[in-house]
């Protein structure tokens, strides 16, 4: 995502933010954090406000509860470090990537695994927006009702979020064992025993690597409750082998020495051999559950599939991947009729042999949350976030995006899957209207704080329907 605003402000305090809003009340205003996003959600060609100076962290306790009030510009990795070092605490949901700011993570419903999104745990939002009667900017504190549900995942449409109050929990150990599985049913059968589960679906071998994870009580007097002696080495292994070397291999496969046949050979014959399996490690959650994927330029699509559709969706993902790679000549009747019913069959056929995907598909479990438009809002069962990742150069991702478009649209229209707001995004307004029953409530709440649409941009107007007549 690239854009060039007319003005770029980095305010130091709330008074400066209010002044900027009053001075530019007829312009388009968007807030930015770390810009760890691939959709056009944060873009603005008018006014951009960078909240990097809003990074204060204040921890408070009352009885057996703990909260942190944190500036919207604070990076998650800095917040994680402060929470643990000061109080032995952690966020109740641990995003895999910790480089984004807390404000950006909340605004887009960012999540970890085995819990609701981070947005779900926000108890108060301090926000700069416009008074509906006077049109002047002021500070609001939102801490209850549907307005809080909207502010928890706000997509920047309610105003400039200044700070957030989030409940915290005590840090705990996570036990992890990596195993290989041949079938999805084997992986899903283990989900109750390993509620922090993450698994990889390996293209072209179509097997699974399951990260069996569960919380364990920390007890210094019991070996099974201690941090593993090799935990630090395991962290180094994950950094070098997963975050660094694997990414370098993938980049080599798609640029220097690679071709589609070698990519498929790598995943069929070599990938699983490079993974350290059947070794059990116990490590603190904020260490074990995060990755440094942002070291290399890449692009992501993430789609959240309701749990009851996961088996059928996985088979569809395999079919679409094999067709794009030119492996599968015929599409099974069961899926061809479904794809035809949602207008995607001919597009998939025309794409045969145009793209070989070069990264494992990552699945994470997300529990329902209490927001209006996050990816798991309003659900009565868990869903699985499913990642498509490309390490191609920015100018060479057209085929990847077409692959993402077909996959996303098929999963959305057939299985009510929802794409992540902050990642590569292809759905149109009609698709979104069908996926989010509380969308009109969200729009109405946003209009209370922004009657002129100052905080909208082309993405929010077109995708969320703010341009429609009320």
N, C-alpha and C positions, 0 to 999 in steps of 0.2 A: 504494500500500500504506500503510495507516494502522493503528496499534495503540498501545495505552496499557499499558505494563508497570507492575507494582507497584513495582519498583525499577529505577533506571537508574544504573549505576556507570561511572565514568571512571577506572580505576586508573592509577597512575603507574609501577608496576613489577610484576615477576613475583610477588613476595611478596604483593602486594595481590590479584592474580588468584587465587592459591592460597587465600588467606583467604576470598575471596568464594565460591569453589567449595565449600570445607568448610562454610561457614556456611549454604549453600543447597543442600546435597546431596540434598534431597528435592523441590526445585522444578524448574521448567523454565528452562533457561539458554540464551540465544543471544547470539552476538557480532554486532555490527553495525559496518560501516565507513561509507561515504558514503551508504548506503541508495539506491544507484543500481540499483534492482531493482524489477521489477513483479510478480514472483511473491510468494507468502507465505513464501518460504524463510527470511527473517530474522525473521519476526514472533514475538513472545512476549508473553503477558499477565502473565508473572511477573517474570523477571529478564533484563535486557539489559546487556551489557558493551560499552562503547564503547572501542576501542583506539587512539584518536587520539593518545595520548601515546607509543605504541609506533611511533616513526617514525625510529629511528636507521638510518643507512646506513653500512656498513663494506665497503670494497672491498679484495680481496686478490688477489695474483697469485702464481702458481707456474709457473715455466718459461713455456710459451706459453699457459697457461690463466688466465682471470680469473673471479672470482666476486664476487657482492655478497650480503652478509647484511643483510637489511632487515627492519625491524619491520613487523608485519602491518598496522598502521594508517597506514603511509606511502602517500600518494597517488601514483599512477603518474606523473602529470605532474611531481611533485617529484623522484621517483626518476629520471625521464628527464633532467631538468635537471642533477641532481647527477652522474649517470654521464657525461654529455657534457662538462660543464664541468671535471670533475676528471680524467678519464682518456680522453676521446674515445670513450666506450663507449655501447652501447645494449643493451636487452633483446633476446634472440634471437627474440622474437615481440612485435610492436608492436600492442597493442590500439588500435582506432580511437578509442575514447573514453578519455581519460586522467584523468578526474575520479575514478573509483573507487579504493579502496585496493587495495594489492597483495594483502592477505589475502583480500578479497572477490573479486577477479579470479581468484585461484588457486582458491578454493573452488568456483567455478562453471564452471571450464574456459574462461574468457574467452580470446579469440583475436585475431589480426590477420588478415593475408591472406598466402597463399603459404608458410605454415609450420605446424607443429603448434601446439596451444594453448600458452599461457604455462605452464600446469601441467606440461607435458611436460618442461620444463627445470629443474624444482625438484629439487635434489639432497639437501636436508636440511630437515626441518620440526621446529621446536621448539614443543611443544604442552603445554598444561596439561589434564590429564584425571584420571581416577580409577583408583587401583590396584585391580585385579580382586580381590585377596585381602583387603585391609584396608578398601577403600571410601573411603580418604582421597585427597585431591588431591595430585598431584605433577607434576613437569616431566619430559617425555619428549623425547628426540631421536630422530627416525626418519629413517634414511638408506639403507635398502636393502629389497629384497624386496617382497612384495605389500603390506606395510603402508605403504611409501613410495608405491606406486601408488595406494593408497586415500587417503592424506593429500594427494596432489597435487591431487585434486579431491574434497574431503571434504564439501562442502555443510554444513559446520558440525557434522557428526554425530560426529566423533571427539574433540572437545574445543575448547578455545580456542587457536587458532593464535597464537603469540606472535611468531615470526619465521620467515623462510625464507631458504635459501641457493640462489641461482639463478646458473647460468652466464651469462656475458656475452660479447658479441662486440664487435669494433670497429665504430664507426659507419661507415656508408657512404652514398654518394649514390644516390638513386633517380631514374631518368629516367622522366618521365611525358609521354604524349601522349594527348589525349582525342579519340576518333573516334566517329562514328556508324555503326552497322551495322543492316542490315535483318533479318538472320536470326541465330538462335542459332548455327547451324553456323559462320558467319563468326567469331563471337566465340570459340568453342571452338577453332577452327583456330589461333588466335593464342596459346593458353595456354602452349605450350612456349617461345615467344620472349619472353613476358611473364609470368613465374612469380608476380609480385606483383599480378596482374590483379584488378581489381574492375570489375563492370559493373552498369548499371541496366537494368531491364526496364520500359519506359514504358507505363503502363496506357492503353488506348483507342487509342493509335497502334500499340502492340505492336511497337515498334522497340527498339533497344538503344543505349546509350551506353557505350562501352568505355574504361576507364582503362587504357591500355597502360603497364604499369610493369615495370621491371627494374632490378636492381642494376647499378651501373657503378663500376668501380675509380676511386678518387680519385687524380688525378695532376696536380700543380700545373703541370707543364710541357706538358701536352697539353690542348688546348681541350675535347675530348670528355670529359675527366675532371675538369673544374672545375665547381664550383657555378655555375649560371647567374647572369648579372648581374641578371636580372630575377626571381630566386627570391623575394626579399622582397616585391616587388610582386605576385607570383603568390600568395603566402600571404595578402596583404591582399585580393586578389580572391576567394580561396576563402572567407575569413572573411565578407566583405561580401556577395558574391553567393550563396554556397552556404549558409553557416551562418546568415546574418542575413536578407537580402532574400528569398531563396526561402522560408524558413520564414514570413516575414511575409505573402508572397503566398498561401501555402497556408492560413494562418490566416484571411486575408481571404476566400478562396474558400469556406471552410466556415462562415463566421460572418456577415460584414458584407454582402458583395454576391454571395455565391455561391449556386449551386444545382447540382444534378447535371449539367445541360446545360452550364453554364459550366465546371465542373471538367473534363468530358470535352473541351470545346472547347480549354481551356488545354493539355491534354496532347497533343491531336491537332495543334494548329496553332502553339503558341507556345513550349512548353518547350524544345525542341531549339535554337531560335533564340537563346535566352539563354545558351547554354553556349559557352565559349571552346574551340573545337576546333582540332585540327591545329597546336597550338603546343607545342613540346617544351621541357620545363623539367627541370633537374637540381637537386635539393634534398636536404638531409640527411633520412634516413628518418624520424626521430622528428618532424620538422616536416611532411613531406608526407603521411604515412600516418595522421595524427590529425585528428579533427574536434571541434568544440565544439557538438555536437548538444544538449547539456544546457541550453543557454541558455533554451529554451522548454519548458514543460510538455508532455510527450508520453508515449506508451506504445508499447512495442515487443513484437512476437513475433518470434522467430528460430527457424527450422527448418533442420536440417542434412540435406541430401539427398545420398545416395551418388551419386558421379559418373556411374555407369552408368545412372542413372535421370533424369538432369537434363533431357534433351530432352522426355521424356514428362511429367515433372513440370511443366515450364514450360507445356506446353500445357494441363494440368489447371488450373494457376493462372489462365491466361487464361479458361478456361471458367467457373470458379467466380466470378471477378471480374465477367465479363460477365453472368452469371445474377443475381448480387446487385444489379448496377446496372440490371437490367431490360432489357438490350440483347439478350441471347440468349434466344430463346423455347424452343428445343429443344436438348437435350443430346445430343451424338453418341452413337450406340449403343455404341461402344467404351468410352466413359467412363461412360455410364449403367449399363451392366452391372457395371462395376467398383465404382462407387459403391454400387450396390445390394448387392453382395456384402459390403461392409463397413458396411452399415446407415446410409448417409448420403444416399442418393438423395432420399428424401422430404423430409428436412431441407433439402436444397439447393433443391428445388422450392418449398417453402413460403417460402423466403427471397428469391424472385425479386422484384427491385425495391425491396428494403429498405435497401440501402446502396451508396453510390458511393465507391469508395476514392479517396483524394486525395493519395497519395504514391507516387513510383516504388518499385519493388521493387529492393532492393539485394542483390547477390550477391557473396560473397567465398569464395575457395578456402581450405580447411582441410585440412592433411595429417594422416595418422594419428598418434596419440600413445600414449604408454606410461602409461596410467592405467587405472582400473577402470571408471569411469562417466562420463567426459567425453563430449562429443558425438561425438568421433571416435575413441574408445577401441575397440580390438579390430578396427579396419577394416584391410583390406589395400590399399585405394585411397583417394584423396582424396574429400572431400565438399564441397558448396557450402552455405555459410550463406546463408539467404534471409530477408530482413527485411520484416516488415509494420510500418509506422509510422503512428500516428495523432496528429495535433495538435489533436484535438477537446478540449473541456473535460472534466475528469474525470467529471462527471456525465452526459456525453452520449456515452459510448463503448460503450453496450450493443450497438448494431448492429455496430460495429467488432469487438467481442469475439465476436459470433456468426459474423462473417465469418472471424475468426482460428480459431475452434473448428472450423468445417467444413474450412477449408484445412489446419490442423494435423492433424486426425484423418485426413483423406484421405491426406495425404502420409505419415503414420506407418504407417497400416495397409496402404497399397498399395506403398510404396517404402522402408519401414524408415527413414524420416526421424526425426530426434530433435530435440525442441525444446530451446532453451537453458534451463538450470535457473533462471537469474536473471531471465528475462523473462516476459511474460504466459504463463501455463501452464494448459493445459486437459486434458491427458491423465490417464487414471486408472491405477490400479495394474496392471490387466491389460495395458494398452498398454505400460507401462514394463517389466514382466517380460519381454515379448516382444522388447523392443529391446535389453536389456542382459544378455548372458549371464553376466557376472561380478557381477551384482547381489547374489546370495546371499553370495559371498565378501566383498563390501564390507560387507554387514550384519554378518557374523560378526566382521570386524575391528573395526567400530565398537563392537560389544558387549564386546570385550576392554577397551576404554578407557572404557566407559560402560554397565555392566551394568544400571543402573537406568533408562536412557533419559532421563537428565537433559538431554542436549543435543538431544533430539528436540522437535519441535513438531507441530502438526496436519498441516502439509504433509508433513513427512518421514515421519510415521507412515502417513499415508494413501497417498501417492504411491509411497514407496519400500518400503512393506510391512513396516515395523518392528513394526507391531501384530500381524502374523501370529505364530502359535505357531511356536516353533523345532522 
